[in-house]
Amino acid sequence: MQPYLSSISSTALRIRWISVQCYEMVLPGGKVLVTDPFYLDAAKFDGIPEENLTRNQKMEKDIYAQRGFSVDDFTGADYILVNHVHGDHSNLIGQLWNRFYGRVLVPAYCAEEVARTFDIPYAAIYPLYPGNTYYFDDFTLKVYPGAHDNRAFREGKFQRPSDPRCLYDGSEGFGIPCPSRFGPLGSMFNLNYLIETKNNFRIDFQAGRDYSEHVEHVREEKPNLMLCHRIRSYDAEKFAGMIEEMGAQLCMPLHHNNARAKNEDLNEYFGKVNEILQSHGSTARGFNPEPYRWYQVQTSLVAE
């Protein structure tokens, strides 16, 4: 007779974090989904004295620039899913599409500008509307309304439509062809998502300031994994509460590169998040991913 097994695992998803809100996921069946494709190579600043950098360039270098990756390192992009079209969420759309010829899923009112800016054929663009469910071959996508974080507006840094910087600001430094309307369109049109794979694994994707509203939208969905915007003003108690409110087993952050603005240690931060969850009797856990490293999300049985 065969001996009893001491453990067994089923892999639900392979996933890795690249930058900002860019995650690369290998879905069951092997197709690849990329969210908010973005990467800024720190090499662009090599040899430039710090005092010669503009204010925007210093911000880009300090908060966004990374090393050790390039667009050639993506394993695929059969689907490109975009929350909003600001430059730090979209600068690789054109390069990824020209390499993999996938479907570009974007907020509907940004779709034509995405096609025009990156010169992608219109038929490759798939406009998304809040309140709709889309049944793709490799996953089901439920779409919810979203809202961009308005911290800059609250701090009085808003731009009026008459300001000519609207055609460049937030795009030019990230390599978005200009002039473009990515700045204003990204501020106005944001979407959140629930991704359900063919093996019934549910991933919630929420970014922006509308978390309380979003939880109401997905209250009955019970996602397994949440990808959630870690706004820099959220302390560990706040973020742990958001995980509990969602009811997911696992949480990985979005836009947590902003921690670099204050030299935060996110490993320490998520340690505190998990201590709070554990003290509340929750089995949910937050996880700070190492850039570019692949992780497997599994369901396992392990003998004690």
Secondary structure as a PSIPRED ss2 file (coil, helix, strand):
# PSIPRED VFORMAT (PSIPRED V4.0)

   1 M C   1.000  0.000  0.000
   2 Q C   1.000  0.000  0.000
   3 P C   1.000  0.000  0.000
   4 Y C   1.000  0.000  0.000
   5 L C   1.000  0.000  0.000
   6 S C   1.000  0.000  0.000
   7 S E   0.000  0.000  1.000
   8 I E   0.000  0.000  1.000
   9 S E   0.000  0.000  1.000
  10 S E   0.000  0.000  1.000
  11 T E   0.000  0.000  1.000
  12 A E   0.000  0.000  1.000
  13 L E   0.000  0.000  1.000
  14 R E   0.000  0.000  1.000
  15 I E   0.000  0.000  1.000
  16 R E   0.000  0.000  1.000
  17 W E   0.000  0.000  1.000
  18 I E   0.000  0.000  1.000
  19 S E   0.000  0.000  1.000
  20 V C   1.000  0.000  0.000
  21 Q C   1.000  0.000  0.000
  22 C E   0.000  0.000  1.000
  23 Y E   0.000  0.000  1.000
  24 E E   0.000  0.000  1.000
  25 M E   0.000  0.000  1.000
  26 V E   0.000  0.000  1.000
  27 L C   1.000  0.000  0.000
  28 P C   1.000  0.000  0.000
  29 G C   1.000  0.000  0.000
  30 G C   1.000  0.000  0.000
  31 K C   1.000  0.000  0.000
  32 V E   0.000  0.000  1.000
  33 L E   0.000  0.000  1.000
  34 V E   0.000  0.000  1.000
  35 T E   0.000  0.000  1.000
  36 D C   1.000  0.000  0.000
  37 P C   1.000  0.000  0.000
  38 F C   1.000  0.000  0.000
  39 Y C   1.000  0.000  0.000
  40 L C   1.000  0.000  0.000
  41 D E   0.000  0.000  1.000
  42 A H   0.000  1.000  0.000
  43 A H   0.000  1.000  0.000
  44 K H   0.000  1.000  0.000
  45 F H   0.000  1.000  0.000
  46 D C   1.000  0.000  0.000
  47 G C   1.000  0.000  0.000
  48 I C   1.000  0.000  0.000
  49 P C   1.000  0.000  0.000
  50 E H   0.000  1.000  0.000
  51 E H   0.000  1.000  0.000
  52 N H   0.000  1.000  0.000
  53 L C   1.000  0.000  0.000
  54 T C   1.000  0.000  0.000
  55 R H   0.000  1.000  0.000
  56 N H   0.000  1.000  0.000
  57 Q H   0.000  1.000  0.000
  58 K H   0.000  1.000  0.000
  59 M H   0.000  1.000  0.000
  60 E H   0.000  1.000  0.000
  61 K H   0.000  1.000  0.000
  62 D H   0.000  1.000  0.000
  63 I H   0.000  1.000  0.000
  64 Y H   0.000  1.000  0.000
  65 A C   1.000  0.000  0.000
  66 Q E   0.000  0.000  1.000
  67 R C   1.000  0.000  0.000
  68 G C   1.000  0.000  0.000
  69 F C   1.000  0.000  0.000
  70 S C   1.000  0.000  0.000
  71 V H   0.000  1.000  0.000
  72 D H   0.000  1.000  0.000
  73 D H   0.000  1.000  0.000
  74 F C   1.000  0.000  0.000
  75 T C   1.000  0.000  0.000
  76 G C   1.000  0.000  0.000
  77 A C   1.000  0.000  0.000
  78 D C   1.000  0.000  0.000
  79 Y E   0.000  0.000  1.000
  80 I E   0.000  0.000  1.000
  81 L E   0.000  0.000  1.000
  82 V C   1.000  0.000  0.000
  83 N C   1.000  0.000  0.000
  84 H C   1.000  0.000  0.000
  85 V C   1.000  0.000  0.000
  86 H C   1.000  0.000  0.000
  87 G H   0.000  1.000  0.000
  88 D H   0.000  1.000  0.000
  89 H H   0.000  1.000  0.000
  90 S C   1.000  0.000  0.000
  91 N C   1.000  0.000  0.000
  92 L C   1.000  0.000  0.000
  93 I H   0.000  1.000  0.000
  94 G H   0.000  1.000  0.000
  95 Q H   0.000  1.000  0.000
  96 L H   0.000  1.000  0.000
  97 W H   0.000  1.000  0.000
  98 N H   0.000  1.000  0.000
  99 R H   0.000  1.000  0.000
 100 F H   0.000  1.000  0.000
 101 Y C   1.000  0.000  0.000
 102 G C   1.000  0.000  0.000
 103 R E   0.000  0.000  1.000
 104 V E   0.000  0.000  1.000
 105 L E   0.000  0.000  1.000
 106 V E   0.000  0.000  1.000
 107 P E   0.000  0.000  1.000
 108 A H   0.000  1.000  0.000
 109 Y H   0.000  1.000  0.000
 110 C H   0.000  1.000  0.000
 111 A H   0.000  1.000  0.000
 112 E H   0.000  1.000  0.000
 113 E H   0.000  1.000  0.000
 114 V H   0.000  1.000  0.000
 115 A H   0.000  1.000  0.000
 116 R H   0.000  1.000  0.000
 117 T H   0.000  1.000  0.000
 118 F H   0.000  1.000  0.000
 119 D C   1.000  0.000  0.000
 120 I C   1.000  0.000  0.000
 121 P C   1.000  0.000  0.000
 122 Y H   0.000  1.000  0.000
 123 A H   0.000  1.000  0.000
 124 A H   0.000  1.000  0.000
 125 I E   0.000  0.000  1.000
 126 Y E   0.000  0.000  1.000
 127 P E   0.000  0.000  1.000
 128 L E   0.000  0.000  1.000
 129 Y C   1.000  0.000  0.000
 130 P C   1.000  0.000  0.000
 131 G C   1.000  0.000  0.000
 132 N C   1.000  0.000  0.000
 133 T E   0.000  0.000  1.000
 134 Y E   0.000  0.000  1.000
 135 Y E   0.000  0.000  1.000
 136 F C   1.000  0.000  0.000
 137 D C   1.000  0.000  0.000
 138 D C   1.000  0.000  0.000
 139 F E   0.000  0.000  1.000
 140 T E   0.000  0.000  1.000
 141 L E   0.000  0.000  1.000
 142 K E   0.000  0.000  1.000
 143 V E   0.000  0.000  1.000
 144 Y E   0.000  0.000  1.000
 145 P E   0.000  0.000  1.000
 146 G E   0.000  0.000  1.000
 147 A C   1.000  0.000  0.000
 148 H C   1.000  0.000  0.000
 149 D C   1.000  0.000  0.000
 150 N C   1.000  0.000  0.000
 151 R H   0.000  1.000  0.000
 152 A H   0.000  1.000  0.000
 153 F H   0.000  1.000  0.000
 154 R H   0.000  1.000  0.000
 155 E C   1.000  0.000  0.000
 156 G C   1.000  0.000  0.000
 157 K C   1.000  0.000  0.000
 158 F C   1.000  0.000  0.000
 159 Q C   1.000  0.000  0.000
 160 R C   1.000  0.000  0.000
 161 P C   1.000  0.000  0.000
 162 S C   1.000  0.000  0.000
 163 D C   1.000  0.000  0.000
 164 P H   0.000  1.000  0.000
 165 R H   0.000  1.000  0.000
 166 C H   0.000  1.000  0.000
 167 L H   0.000  1.000  0.000
 168 Y C   1.000  0.000  0.000
 169 D C   1.000  0.000  0.000
 170 G C   1.000  0.000  0.000
 171 S C   1.000  0.000  0.000
 172 E H   0.000  1.000  0.000
 173 G H   0.000  1.000  0.000
 174 F H   0.000  1.000  0.000
 175 G C   1.000  0.000  0.000
 176 I C   1.000  0.000  0.000
 177 P C   1.000  0.000  0.000
 178 C C   1.000  0.000  0.000
 179 P C   1.000  0.000  0.000
 180 S C   1.000  0.000  0.000
 181 R C   1.000  0.000  0.000
 182 F H   0.000  1.000  0.000
 183 G H   0.000  1.000  0.000
 184 P H   0.000  1.000  0.000
 185 L H   0.000  1.000  0.000
 186 G H   0.000  1.000  0.000
 187 S H   0.000  1.000  0.000
 188 M H   0.000  1.000  0.000
 189 F C   1.000  0.000  0.000
 190 N E   0.000  0.000  1.000
 191 L E   0.000  0.000  1.000
 192 N E   0.000  0.000  1.000
 193 Y E   0.000  0.000  1.000
 194 L E   0.000  0.000  1.000
 195 I E   0.000  0.000  1.000
 196 E E   0.000  0.000  1.000
 197 T E   0.000  0.000  1.000
 198 K C   1.000  0.000  0.000
 199 N C   1.000  0.000  0.000
 200 N C   1.000  0.000  0.000
 201 F C   1.000  0.000  0.000
 202 R E   0.000  0.000  1.000
 203 I E   0.000  0.000  1.000
 204 D E   0.000  0.000  1.000
 205 F E   0.000  0.000  1.000
 206 Q E   0.000  0.000  1.000
 207 A C   1.000  0.000  0.000
 208 G C   1.000  0.000  0.000
 209 R C   1.000  0.000  0.000
 210 D C   1.000  0.000  0.000
 211 Y H   0.000  1.000  0.000
 212 S H   0.000  1.000  0.000
 213 E H   0.000  1.000  0.000
 214 H H   0.000  1.000  0.000
 215 V H   0.000  1.000  0.000
 216 E H   0.000  1.000  0.000
 217 H H   0.000  1.000  0.000
 218 V C   1.000  0.000  0.000
 219 R C   1.000  0.000  0.000
 220 E C   1.000  0.000  0.000
 221 E C   1.000  0.000  0.000
 222 K C   1.000  0.000  0.000
 223 P C   1.000  0.000  0.000
 224 N C   1.000  0.000  0.000
 225 L E   0.000  0.000  1.000
 226 M E   0.000  0.000  1.000
 227 L E   0.000  0.000  1.000
 228 C E   0.000  0.000  1.000
 229 H E   0.000  0.000  1.000
 230 R C   1.000  0.000  0.000
 231 I C   1.000  0.000  0.000
 232 R C   1.000  0.000  0.000
 233 S C   1.000  0.000  0.000
 234 Y C   1.000  0.000  0.000
 235 D C   1.000  0.000  0.000
 236 A H   0.000  1.000  0.000
 237 E H   0.000  1.000  0.000
 238 K H   0.000  1.000  0.000
 239 F H   0.000  1.000  0.000
 240 A H   0.000  1.000  0.000
 241 G H   0.000  1.000  0.000
 242 M H   0.000  1.000  0.000
 243 I H   0.000  1.000  0.000
 244 E H   0.000  1.000  0.000
 245 E H   0.000  1.000  0.000
 246 M H   0.000  1.000  0.000
 247 G C   1.000  0.000  0.000
 248 A C   1.000  0.000  0.000
 249 Q C   1.000  0.000  0.000
 250 L E   0.000  0.000  1.000
 251 C E   0.000  0.000  1.000
 252 M E   0.000  0.000  1.000
 253 P E   0.000  0.000  1.000
 254 L E   0.000  0.000  1.000
 255 H C   1.000  0.000  0.000
 256 H H   0.000  1.000  0.000
 257 N H   0.000  1.000  0.000
 258 N H   0.000  1.000  0.000
 259 A H   0.000  1.000  0.000
 260 R H   0.000  1.000  0.000
 261 A H   0.000  1.000  0.000
 262 K H   0.000  1.000  0.000
 263 N C   1.000  0.000  0.000
 264 E C   1.000  0.000  0.000
 265 D C   1.000  0.000  0.000
 266 L H   0.000  1.000  0.000
 267 N H   0.000  1.000  0.000
 268 E H   0.000  1.000  0.000
 269 Y H   0.000  1.000  0.000
 270 F H   0.000  1.000  0.000
 271 G H   0.000  1.000  0.000
 272 K H   0.000  1.000  0.000
 273 V H   0.000  1.000  0.000
 274 N H   0.000  1.000  0.000
 275 E H   0.000  1.000  0.000
 276 I H   0.000  1.000  0.000
 277 L H   0.000  1.000  0.000
 278 Q H   0.000  1.000  0.000
 279 S H   0.000  1.000  0.000
 280 H C   1.000  0.000  0.000
 281 G C   1.000  0.000  0.000
 282 S C   1.000  0.000  0.000
 283 T C   1.000  0.000  0.000
 284 A C   1.000  0.000  0.000
 285 R E   0.000  0.000  1.000
 286 G E   0.000  0.000  1.000
 287 F C   1.000  0.000  0.000
 288 N C   1.000  0.000  0.000
 289 P C   1.000  0.000  0.000
 290 E C   1.000  0.000  0.000
 291 P C   1.000  0.000  0.000
 292 Y C   1.000  0.000  0.000
 293 R C   1.000  0.000  0.000
 294 W C   1.000  0.000  0.000
 295 Y E   0.000  0.000  1.000
 296 Q E   0.000  0.000  1.000
 297 V E   0.000  0.000  1.000
 298 Q E   0.000  0.000  1.000
 299 T E   0.000  0.000  1.000
 300 S E   0.000  0.000  1.000
 301 L E   0.000  0.000  1.000
 302 V E   0.000  0.000  1.000
 303 A C   1.000  0.000  0.000
 304 E C   1.000  0.000  0.000
